[in-house]
Amino acid sequence: QVQLVESGGGLVQTGGSLRLSCAVAGLTFDYYTIGWFRQAPGKEREGVSCIGSIDNMTYYADDLEGRFTISRDTAKNTVDLQMTRLKSEDTAVYYCACTYRALFRPFTSRTIAPRQYEYWGQGTQVTVSS
């Protein structure tokens, strides 16, 4: 059973930065994709970014590339999300998730659809104050 634990959330001012980390355990296959998602109050969960295990291919939701960066540390079994120039609309609970599905390359917006992912963490709150 894959287990994912998020950390690094908190309160930050507009324009600030945060680094989220997702610790992954229990992987039984080498081919997988880790995604970051977020859910703001009253809104549906949406995909933020993802990274593939075999080729480190990445994808970002519209308007986030350039502010957010996803990276993978194979030695630590973590996937981080560096968030910069944060805005109030980035306030949400952030989740990481894992899928063993063979997702098409190149990654597209469909790759970060929440329904593609089987295993989920509990989430970490990010609050951006103005």
Secondary structure, DSSP 4 states (H G I P E B T S, - for coil): --EEEEE--EEEETT--EEEEEEEE----S--EEEEEEE-TTS--EEEEEEETTT--EEE-TTTBTTEEEEEETTTTEEEEEE-S--GGG-EEEEEEEE-S---SS--GGGG-GGG--EE---EEEEEE-
